[in-house]
Amino acid sequence: MKKHRILSITLLLLTLIVQVSCSKFLDTAPEDGIGSLEMWTTAEHADLGIAGAYSPIKCFPVGSDPASPAGCISSNPMTDTYTKYAFAWGTGFDDTGCRYFCNNSATTSYGVFSSKWLSDYTGVQYANLAIANLPRLENVIDPETYTRYIGEAHFLRALYYFDLLTYYSGHKNVDPGIPLYTSMPDYDKAYRPRATPADVRKVMIDDLNIAIDALPWRSYEKGRANRAAALFLLGKVYLYAGSYAKAAETFSRLMEENTKSASPYALFGDYAKLFRQEGEDNDESVFVIDCIPTQGNGSRLDLLYSNRSANCAGTNTSIPTKELVDSYLMADGTAFDGTYPDWSNRDAVNNFFKRRDPRLDASIIRPYGLFVGKDNITYEYRAPYDTKTSPYACLRSNHSSNTNYCWRKFCNQGNETTIRRHSGIDIPLMRWGDALLLYAEALNESSGPSTEIFDALDQIRTRAKMPKVNRSVDQTALRTLIRNERVYELAGEGHLYPDWQRWYAHDDANFDYESLTNQPMLGFDGVPMALQQVSVRNFTKRNWRYAIPQSEIDVNPALVQSDGWGN
């Protein structure tokens, strides 16, 4: 594949050599780079250009590994480690640099900040190029395909800007915003200050309305944008900004159109299989990152989440915390009282977890939990770590004491994955379970409790085999219920840190961010975990958002650094 230089939005990107790769949609290589006018001359090249605009979602070449997902949207699940519900420790496989944000040791020059900035703004510019050049091909491409391509390009630009606002700014009007580019800038206009969140939001809303009108209800090819995803994202744009009436209106529209659709979305019957290859291509998936277990096309979450007994020899780089496990309800819907059984008693421990929300066992490997690992051997997670083989082989975490919880979500079982860093488990960016919870939240914030809210929550609870919610709660209690339900339903999927940011950064003076997160990392036995770099977080107010990369500050005098990060 030939490589071509493209004009980028900052001097960092102005010197970037890009190639259209990583995307599964690409069956052939383009003859010229995505930024070249020669690229946008045929229907085939238009398809390659649109496909290339998806590639920064999943991977962006970093270092020697062309499939490294550093900073990409596909790495967002690791950001649960910024909350009390997970922790990132220094395994050496943390390409995203989440551990440096966890312990607040990152400086503005660290890759945790520059990699996402580079990836998302590359996606913005790929989308800008498509939006600018597709009209030249209006009479070359058939009308249906042309309209669809226009919708995809606008959807993708909104998606990248949404991610940038989330991590570098926040969506509220009091937040600092991000640089905004809706076309390839001239060299002398590449230096731009932060645009306000309102200005960026207007572009996202306009983009998504175009996408809603242009796209089919369902993706015409797995991993592609669709009308439902555009409505979904538009609802999030309003909700994250605190425009609750607009959010409620948009999510209500999504629900209504889904009901009338000949191909409606619905909750998948088996929650645990949602995060396994065998559960893919289900009606709950609205917009997913399509992963296949081949070199350059898979997900790295299996490596980062899984354990040493797995076929991928996982690293447990992300560790679900005791606080997460403690938060799950009992199976009868009551709160867990903090009383655990004798950890040495297998039967007592197994009976105890059977009396918890089933999503706990579906998401997390706990003491005496079973896991089908390498060579299809069934392993049992014992603590402390031992080598007994009866009745099962002993599962091994990434340290010998086996006192931490381990993820089950996104972890391949048996020999499903043959290439260590390229799992075939899809990453759901938008799924119907999340849509129902966002719909419930928007309605409650807009107008308080209603039958529609309780019905939506009961769908979530029923699928989880949990009791239905109490319908006598007021708006405040329902707000807490919805927020907690998002933890049980979405843990490990990358939604919890953005949730904390939008709920608490400005609107809850009583939310003690530092004391909630800056606690010793405890094993399930309540003892601090004896792991390298697993200690106490050092979060401060500045951790509500990422720093602007220092390389951008150095070349762009119009940029102002995020509070607390300095220059």
C-alpha positions as CSV (number, residue, x, y, z in Angstrom):
1,M,0.0,0.0,0.0
2,K,1.4,3.4,-0.9
3,K,1.6,6.0,1.9
4,H,0.7,9.6,1.4
5,R,1.1,12.6,3.6
6,I,-2.2,14.4,4.5
7,L,-2.9,17.8,5.9
8,S,-3.9,17.5,9.5
9,I,-5.6,19.7,12.1
10,T,-2.5,20.4,14.1
11,L,1.2,20.3,13.4
12,L,1.3,17.0,15.1
13,L,-1.0,15.6,12.4
14,L,0.4,17.8,9.7
15,T,3.5,15.6,9.6
16,L,1.6,12.3,10.0
17,I,2.0,9.7,7.3
18,V,-1.3,7.8,7.1
19,Q,-2.5,4.7,5.5
20,V,-6.0,3.2,5.2
21,S,-5.5,0.0,7.1
22,C,-6.8,-2.0,10.1
23,S,-10.4,-2.0,8.8
24,K,-12.0,-5.3,8.0
25,F,-14.0,-3.5,5.3
26,L,-10.9,-3.1,3.2
27,D,-10.6,-5.9,0.7
28,T,-8.1,-4.1,-1.5
29,A,-5.7,-1.3,-0.9
30,P,-6.4,2.2,-2.3
31,E,-4.1,3.3,-5.1
32,D,-3.5,6.6,-3.4
33,G,-3.9,8.0,0.1
34,I,-7.2,8.9,1.6
35,G,-6.3,12.6,1.5
36,S,-5.4,12.6,-2.2
37,L,-7.8,14.0,-4.8
38,E,-6.8,11.0,-6.9
39,M,-8.4,8.8,-4.2
40,W,-11.9,10.3,-4.7
41,T,-12.4,9.5,-8.3
42,T,-14.2,6.1,-8.4
43,A,-17.0,4.3,-6.6
44,E,-14.4,1.8,-5.3
45,H,-12.2,4.5,-3.9
46,A,-15.2,6.1,-2.2
47,D,-16.0,2.9,-0.5
48,L,-12.3,2.6,0.6
49,G,-12.4,6.2,1.9
50,I,-15.5,5.6,4.0
51,A,-14.1,2.4,5.3
52,G,-10.9,4.2,6.2
53,A,-12.8,6.7,8.2
54,Y,-13.9,3.8,10.6
55,S,-10.3,2.6,11.2
56,P,-9.4,5.0,14.0
57,I,-12.2,3.6,16.1
58,K,-10.5,0.3,16.3
59,C,-6.8,0.7,15.8
60,F,-4.2,3.2,14.9
61,P,-0.6,2.3,14.1
62,V,1.6,2.8,17.2
63,G,5.2,1.8,17.4
64,S,6.1,-1.6,16.0
65,D,2.6,-3.1,16.4
66,P,0.2,-2.1,13.5
67,A,-2.7,-3.3,15.5
68,S,-2.1,-1.4,18.7
69,P,-5.3,0.2,20.0
70,A,-3.6,2.8,22.0
71,G,-6.0,5.7,22.5
72,C,-8.6,4.4,20.2
73,I,-12.3,4.2,21.1
74,S,-11.8,0.4,21.2
75,S,-9.6,0.9,24.3
76,N,-12.3,2.9,26.2
77,P,-13.3,-0.2,28.3
78,M,-10.0,0.2,30.2
79,T,-11.1,3.6,31.5
80,D,-13.4,1.8,34.1
81,T,-10.1,1.8,36.0
82,Y,-10.5,5.5,36.6
83,T,-13.4,4.8,38.9
84,K,-13.6,2.7,42.1
85,Y,-14.9,-0.2,40.1
86,A,-11.6,-1.3,38.5
87,F,-7.9,-0.7,38.7
88,A,-5.0,-0.7,36.1
89,W,-1.7,-2.0,37.3
90,G,1.7,-2.0,35.6
91,T,1.8,-5.2,33.6
92,G,3.7,-3.7,30.7
93,F,0.8,-4.5,28.3
94,D,-1.1,-1.3,29.1
95,D,-0.5,0.4,25.7
96,T,-3.2,3.0,26.5
97,G,-1.3,4.2,29.6
98,C,-4.3,3.9,31.9
99,R,-2.2,3.0,34.8
100,Y,-0.5,6.4,34.7
101,F,-3.8,8.1,34.9
102,C,-4.9,5.8,37.7
103,N,-2.0,6.7,39.9
104,N,-1.8,10.3,38.6
105,S,1.8,10.0,37.6
106,A,1.3,10.9,34.0
107,T,2.6,14.2,32.6
108,T,1.3,16.1,29.7
109,S,3.8,14.4,27.4
110,Y,2.5,10.8,28.1
111,G,0.9,8.7,25.5
112,V,-2.3,8.2,27.4
113,F,-3.1,11.8,26.3
114,S,-1.5,12.0,22.9
115,S,-2.6,8.6,21.5
116,K,-6.4,9.3,21.9
117,W,-6.0,12.9,20.6
118,L,-4.1,11.6,17.5
119,S,-6.6,8.8,16.9
120,D,-9.8,10.8,17.3
121,Y,-8.6,13.8,15.3
122,T,-7.4,11.5,12.6
123,G,-10.9,10.1,12.5
124,V,-12.3,13.6,12.3
125,Q,-10.2,14.4,9.4
126,Y,-11.0,11.2,7.6
127,A,-14.6,12.1,8.0
128,N,-14.0,15.7,6.9
129,L,-12.3,14.4,3.7
130,A,-15.2,12.1,2.9
131,I,-17.7,14.9,3.5
132,A,-15.7,17.3,1.3
133,N,-15.0,14.8,-1.5
134,L,-18.1,12.6,-1.8
135,P,-20.2,15.3,-3.7
136,R,-17.7,15.0,-6.5
137,L,-18.9,11.4,-6.9
138,E,-22.6,12.0,-6.7
139,N,-23.2,11.0,-10.3
140,V,-20.7,8.2,-10.1
141,I,-22.1,6.3,-7.2
142,D,-25.7,4.9,-7.2
143,P,-28.0,7.2,-5.2
144,E,-28.7,4.8,-2.4
145,T,-25.0,4.1,-1.7
146,Y,-24.1,7.8,-2.1
147,T,-26.7,8.8,0.5
148,R,-25.5,6.1,2.9
149,Y,-21.9,7.2,2.6
150,I,-22.9,10.7,3.4
151,G,-24.7,9.5,6.5
152,E,-21.7,7.4,7.6
153,A,-19.3,10.2,7.2
154,H,-21.4,12.6,9.3
155,F,-22.1,9.9,12.0
156,L,-18.4,9.2,12.3
157,R,-17.4,12.8,12.7
158,A,-19.9,13.2,15.5
159,L,-18.7,10.0,17.1
160,Y,-15.1,11.2,17.2
161,Y,-16.0,14.6,18.5
162,F,-18.2,13.0,21.2
163,D,-15.2,11.0,22.4
164,L,-12.9,14.0,22.3
165,L,-15.3,16.1,24.4
166,T,-15.8,13.3,26.8
167,Y,-12.1,12.9,27.6
168,Y,-10.5,16.3,27.0
169,S,-13.3,18.6,28.1
170,G,-16.7,17.4,29.3
171,H,-19.9,18.2,27.6
172,K,-21.4,20.9,29.8
173,N,-21.3,24.6,28.8
174,V,-18.9,25.3,31.7
175,D,-16.3,22.9,30.3
176,P,-13.3,24.2,28.3
177,G,-14.2,22.6,24.9
178,I,-11.9,21.3,22.2
179,P,-10.5,22.5,18.8
180,L,-13.2,22.2,16.1
181,Y,-12.5,21.4,12.5
182,T,-15.2,20.8,9.9
183,S,-12.9,20.8,6.9
184,M,-9.2,20.4,6.2
185,P,-7.6,23.7,7.3
186,D,-5.1,25.7,5.4
187,Y,-1.7,25.6,7.0
188,D,-1.9,29.2,8.4
189,K,-5.3,28.3,9.9
190,A,-4.3,25.1,11.6
191,Y,-3.7,26.7,15.0
192,R,-7.1,26.9,16.6
193,P,-8.2,27.5,20.2
194,R,-10.7,25.4,22.0
195,A,-14.2,25.8,20.7
196,T,-16.9,25.8,23.3
197,P,-18.8,22.5,24.0
198,A,-21.9,24.3,22.6
199,D,-20.2,24.9,19.3
200,V,-19.0,21.3,19.1
201,R,-22.4,20.1,20.1
202,K,-24.1,22.0,17.3
203,V,-21.8,20.3,14.7
204,M,-22.6,16.9,16.3
205,I,-26.3,17.5,16.3
206,D,-26.3,18.7,12.6
207,D,-24.1,15.7,11.7
208,L,-26.4,13.2,13.4
209,N,-29.5,14.6,12.0
210,I,-28.0,14.2,8.5
211,A,-27.0,10.6,9.5
212,I,-30.5,9.8,10.8
213,D,-32.1,10.9,7.5
214,A,-29.5,9.1,5.4
215,L,-28.8,5.7,7.1
216,P,-30.8,2.5,7.1
217,W,-32.3,1.3,10.4
218,R,-29.9,-1.6,10.7
219,S,-26.3,-1.7,9.6
220,Y,-26.0,-2.9,6.0
221,E,-22.7,-4.5,7.0
222,K,-21.5,-5.4,10.5
223,G,-19.7,-2.6,12.2
224,R,-21.2,0.1,10.0
225,A,-23.3,3.1,11.2
226,N,-27.1,2.9,11.1
227,R,-30.1,5.1,11.8
228,A,-30.7,3.6,15.3
229,A,-27.0,4.2,16.3
230,A,-27.3,7.8,15.1
231,L,-30.4,8.4,17.2
232,F,-28.7,6.6,20.1
233,L,-25.7,8.9,19.9
234,L,-27.8,12.0,19.4
235,G,-29.7,11.2,22.7
236,K,-26.3,10.9,24.4
237,V,-25.2,14.2,23.0
238,Y,-28.2,15.9,24.7
239,L,-28.0,13.8,27.9
240,Y,-24.3,14.4,28.5
241,A,-24.9,18.2,28.0
242,G,-27.7,18.2,30.6
243,S,-30.4,18.9,28.0
244,Y,-32.7,16.4,29.6
245,A,-35.9,17.2,27.7
246,K,-34.2,16.9,24.4
247,A,-32.5,13.7,25.5
248,A,-35.8,12.3,26.6
249,E,-37.5,13.3,23.3
250,T,-34.6,11.7,21.3
251,F,-34.5,8.4,23.2
252,S,-38.3,8.2,23.1
253,R,-38.1,8.6,19.4
254,L,-35.6,5.8,19.3
255,M,-37.9,3.5,21.3
256,E,-40.9,4.4,19.2
257,E,-39.1,3.8,15.9
258,N,-37.8,0.5,17.3
259,T,-41.3,-0.6,18.2
260,K,-42.6,0.1,14.7
261,S,-39.5,-1.4,12.9
262,A,-39.8,-4.6,11.0
263,S,-36.4,-5.5,12.5
264,P,-36.4,-4.2,16.1
265,Y,-33.6,-4.3,18.6
266,A,-34.1,-6.3,21.8
267,L,-32.2,-7.6,24.8
268,F,-30.3,-10.8,24.1
269,G,-31.5,-13.6,26.3
270,D,-28.2,-14.7,27.8
271,Y,-26.3,-11.8,29.4
272,A,-23.1,-13.7,29.8
273,K,-22.9,-14.7,26.2
274,L,-23.2,-11.0,25.1
275,F,-19.4,-10.8,25.7
276,R,-18.5,-14.1,24.1
277,Q,-18.0,-14.9,20.4
278,E,-20.9,-17.4,20.5
279,G,-23.2,-14.5,21.4
280,E,-22.3,-12.1,18.6
281,D,-24.6,-10.9,15.9
282,N,-27.6,-10.6,18.2
283,D,-30.5,-8.1,18.3
284,E,-29.0,-6.2,21.2
285,S,-26.1,-5.0,19.2
286,V,-26.8,-1.5,17.8
287,F,-23.3,-0.5,16.9
288,V,-20.2,-2.7,17.5
289,I,-16.5,-2.8,16.7
290,D,-16.4,-5.9,14.6
291,C,-13.4,-8.1,15.7
292,I,-12.1,-11.3,14.1
293,P,-9.3,-13.4,15.5
294,T,-6.7,-12.8,12.8
295,Q,-3.6,-10.6,12.8
296,G,-4.5,-6.9,12.9
297,N,-8.3,-7.5,13.1
298,G,-8.9,-8.5,16.7
299,S,-9.4,-6.9,20.1
300,R,-6.8,-6.6,22.8
301,L,-9.3,-6.7,25.7
302,D,-8.9,-10.4,26.0
303,L,-5.2,-10.0,26.7
304,L,-5.8,-7.0,29.1
305,Y,-8.7,-8.6,31.0
306,S,-8.1,-12.3,31.0
307,N,-6.0,-14.5,33.3
308,R,-2.8,-16.6,32.9
309,S,-4.8,-19.9,32.5
310,A,-6.5,-18.6,29.4
311,N,-5.3,-19.4,25.9
312,C,-4.1,-15.8,25.5
313,A,-2.1,-16.0,28.8
314,G,-3.9,-12.9,29.9
315,T,-2.3,-10.2,32.0
316,N,-5.1,-9.0,34.3
317,T,-4.0,-5.4,33.5
318,S,-7.5,-4.3,34.5
319,I,-8.6,-5.7,37.8
320,P,-12.3,-5.5,39.0
321,T,-12.3,-4.2,42.5
322,K,-13.8,-5.4,45.8
323,E,-15.9,-2.2,45.6
324,L,-17.5,-3.4,42.3
325,V,-18.3,-6.8,43.7
326,D,-19.7,-5.4,46.9
327,S,-22.0,-3.1,44.9
328,Y,-24.0,-5.9,43.3
329,L,-27.3,-6.6,44.9
330,M,-28.4,-9.9,46.4
331,A,-30.6,-12.1,44.2
332,D,-33.7,-11.0,46.0
333,G,-33.0,-7.3,45.2
334,T,-31.8,-6.2,48.6
335,A,-28.4,-4.6,49.2
336,F,-25.4,-6.7,50.1
337,D,-24.6,-6.1,53.8
338,G,-20.9,-6.7,53.5
339,T,-20.8,-10.0,55.2
340,Y,-18.8,-12.6,53.3
341,P,-18.5,-16.4,54.0
342,D,-15.3,-18.2,55.1
343,W,-13.1,-18.0,52.0
344,S,-11.7,-21.4,52.7
345,N,-15.1,-23.1,52.5
346,R,-15.8,-23.8,48.8
347,D,-19.5,-24.8,49.3
348,A,-20.2,-21.7,51.4
349,V,-18.6,-19.4,48.9
350,N,-20.4,-20.9,45.9
351,N,-23.7,-20.7,47.7
352,F,-23.0,-17.1,48.7
353,F,-22.4,-16.0,45.1
354,K,-25.5,-18.0,43.9
355,R,-27.5,-15.5,46.1
356,R,-26.1,-12.5,44.3
357,D,-27.1,-10.7,41.1
358,P,-26.3,-13.2,38.3
359,R,-24.5,-10.5,36.3
360,L,-21.7,-10.6,38.9
361,D,-20.8,-14.2,38.0
362,A,-21.3,-13.4,34.3
363,S,-18.9,-10.5,34.5
364,I,-16.3,-11.5,37.1
365,I,-14.3,-14.6,38.1
366,R,-14.5,-14.9,41.9
367,P,-13.1,-17.4,44.3
368,Y,-14.1,-21.0,43.3
369,G,-15.5,-19.7,40.1
370,L,-15.0,-21.9,37.0
371,F,-13.3,-20.9,33.8
372,V,-12.7,-22.9,30.6
373,G,-9.1,-22.1,29.8
374,K,-6.3,-23.2,27.5
375,D,-6.8,-26.6,25.9
376,N,-10.4,-26.5,27.0
377,I,-9.4,-27.4,30.6
378,T,-11.8,-26.3,33.3
379,Y,-10.0,-24.2,35.9
380,E,-11.2,-23.2,39.4
381,Y,-10.1,-19.9,40.9
382,R,-8.7,-20.7,44.3
383,A,-7.2,-18.4,46.9
384,P,-4.5,-18.5,47.9
385,Y,-3.1,-19.9,44.7
386,D,-2.3,-23.6,44.9
387,T,-1.5,-26.4,42.5
388,K,-4.2,-28.9,43.6
389,T,-5.8,-30.6,40.6
390,S,-9.0,-31.9,42.3
391,P,-11.7,-31.4,41.3
392,Y,-10.3,-28.9,38.7
393,A,-7.0,-27.4,37.7
394,C,-6.3,-24.2,39.5
395,L,-6.8,-21.0,37.6
396,R,-3.9,-18.6,37.9
397,S,-4.2,-14.8,37.9
398,N,-1.2,-12.6,37.0
399,H,0.3,-13.0,40.4
400,S,0.7,-16.1,42.6
401,S,-1.4,-15.1,45.6
402,N,-4.7,-15.1,43.7
403,T,-6.4,-12.6,45.9
404,N,-7.8,-10.3,43.2
405,Y,-11.0,-10.7,41.3
406,C,-10.6,-11.3,37.6
407,W,-12.8,-10.2,34.6
408,R,-14.9,-12.8,32.7
409,K,-16.3,-10.2,30.3
410,F,-14.5,-10.1,26.9
411,C,-12.4,-13.1,27.9
412,N,-12.2,-16.0,25.4
413,Q,-12.7,-19.4,26.8
414,G,-11.0,-22.6,25.6
415,N,-9.1,-22.2,22.4
416,E,-11.3,-19.6,20.8
417,T,-8.5,-17.2,20.2
418,T,-5.4,-18.5,18.5
419,I,-3.5,-15.1,18.3
420,R,-2.7,-13.6,21.6
421,R,-3.5,-9.9,20.9
422,H,-6.3,-10.3,18.5
423,S,-9.5,-11.6,20.1
424,G,-12.5,-12.1,18.0
425,I,-15.0,-10.9,20.6
426,D,-16.8,-7.8,19.3
427,I,-16.8,-4.6,21.4
428,P,-20.3,-3.2,21.7
429,L,-20.1,0.6,21.6
430,M,-23.9,0.8,21.7
431,R,-26.2,-2.0,22.8
432,W,-29.9,-2.0,23.6
433,G,-29.4,-2.6,27.3
434,D,-27.5,0.7,27.5
435,A,-30.2,2.4,25.4
436,L,-32.9,1.4,27.8
437,L,-30.9,2.7,30.8
438,L,-30.1,6.0,29.1
439,Y,-33.8,6.3,28.1
440,A,-34.8,5.7,31.7
441,E,-32.3,8.3,32.9
442,A,-33.3,10.9,30.4
443,L,-37.0,10.5,31.3
444,N,-36.4,10.6,35.0
445,E,-34.2,13.7,34.8
446,S,-36.7,15.4,32.5
447,S,-40.0,14.7,34.2
448,G,-39.5,12.2,37.1
449,P,-40.7,8.7,37.6
450,S,-43.1,7.2,35.0
451,T,-44.4,3.8,33.8
452,E,-42.1,4.0,30.8
453,I,-39.1,4.2,33.0
454,F,-40.1,1.3,35.2
455,D,-40.9,-0.8,32.2
456,A,-37.5,-0.2,30.7
457,L,-35.7,-1.0,33.9
458,D,-37.8,-4.1,34.4
459,Q,-36.7,-5.4,31.0
460,I,-33.1,-5.1,32.2
461,R,-33.9,-6.7,35.5
462,T,-35.9,-9.6,34.0
463,R,-33.1,-10.5,31.5
464,A,-30.7,-10.5,34.5
465,K,-33.1,-12.8,36.4
466,M,-33.5,-10.1,39.1
467,P,-36.6,-8.8,40.8
468,K,-38.4,-5.9,39.2
469,V,-37.8,-2.5,40.5
470,N,-39.8,-0.7,43.3
471,R,-42.3,1.6,41.5
472,S,-43.0,3.7,44.5
473,V,-39.7,5.5,44.6
474,D,-39.4,9.3,44.0
475,Q,-37.2,11.0,41.4
476,T,-34.1,11.2,43.7
477,A,-34.3,7.5,44.7
478,L,-34.9,6.5,41.1
479,R,-31.9,8.5,40.0
480,T,-29.7,6.5,42.4
481,L,-31.4,3.2,41.3
482,I,-30.7,4.0,37.6
483,R,-27.1,5.0,38.3
484,N,-26.5,1.8,40.2
485,E,-28.1,-0.3,37.6
486,R,-25.6,1.1,35.0
487,V,-22.8,-0.3,37.2
488,Y,-24.3,-3.8,37.4
489,E,-25.2,-3.9,33.7
490,L,-22.2,-2.1,32.1
491,A,-19.2,-2.8,34.3
492,G,-16.1,-3.4,32.3
493,E,-17.5,-1.8,29.1
494,G,-16.0,1.7,29.4
495,H,-19.1,3.7,30.4
496,L,-18.5,4.2,34.1
497,Y,-15.8,7.0,34.0
498,P,-17.8,9.1,31.5
499,D,-20.9,8.5,33.8
500,W,-19.0,9.8,36.8
501,Q,-17.7,12.8,34.9
502,R,-21.1,13.9,33.7
503,W,-22.9,13.2,36.9
504,Y,-20.5,14.5,39.5
505,A,-17.9,16.9,38.0
506,H,-20.2,19.9,38.3
507,D,-23.5,18.9,39.7
508,D,-22.8,17.1,43.0
509,A,-20.8,19.1,45.5
510,N,-21.1,16.2,48.0
511,F,-19.4,13.7,45.7
512,D,-16.0,13.2,47.2
513,Y,-14.1,12.0,44.1
514,E,-10.7,11.8,45.9
515,S,-11.8,9.7,48.9
516,L,-14.0,7.4,46.8
517,T,-11.1,6.5,44.4
518,N,-8.0,7.1,46.4
519,Q,-8.3,3.9,48.5
520,P,-5.9,1.0,48.9
521,M,-6.7,-1.7,46.3
522,L,-8.0,-4.6,48.4
523,G,-8.3,-8.3,47.5
524,F,-11.6,-10.0,48.0
525,D,-10.4,-10.9,51.4
526,G,-10.1,-7.3,52.4
527,V,-6.3,-7.3,52.5
528,P,-4.3,-4.8,50.4
529,M,-3.2,-6.5,47.2
530,A,0.5,-7.3,47.0
531,L,0.9,-6.3,43.4
532,Q,3.5,-4.0,41.8
533,Q,1.9,-0.6,41.2
534,V,-1.3,-1.7,42.8
535,S,-1.5,0.8,45.6
536,V,-3.5,3.9,46.4
537,R,-4.9,6.1,43.6
538,N,-3.8,9.7,43.6
539,F,-6.8,11.3,41.9
540,T,-7.4,15.0,42.2
541,K,-9.8,17.4,40.6
542,R,-7.7,17.5,37.4
543,N,-8.5,13.9,36.7
544,W,-12.0,14.8,35.5
545,R,-10.4,15.3,32.1
546,Y,-7.3,14.4,30.1
547,A,-4.5,16.9,29.5
548,I,-4.0,18.4,26.1
549,P,-0.9,16.6,24.7
550,Q,2.2,18.7,25.4
551,S,3.2,18.4,21.8
552,E,0.0,20.2,20.8
553,I,0.5,23.0,23.4
554,D,4.1,23.5,22.1
555,V,3.1,24.1,18.5
556,N,-0.3,25.7,19.0
557,P,-0.2,29.0,21.0
558,A,-3.9,29.2,20.8
559,L,-4.5,26.2,23.0
560,V,-5.0,26.5,26.7
561,Q,-4.1,23.5,28.9
562,S,-6.7,21.7,31.0
563,D,-6.9,22.9,34.6
564,G,-4.3,21.3,36.9
565,W,-2.1,19.9,34.2
566,G,0.1,23.0,33.7
567,N,2.1,23.7,30.5
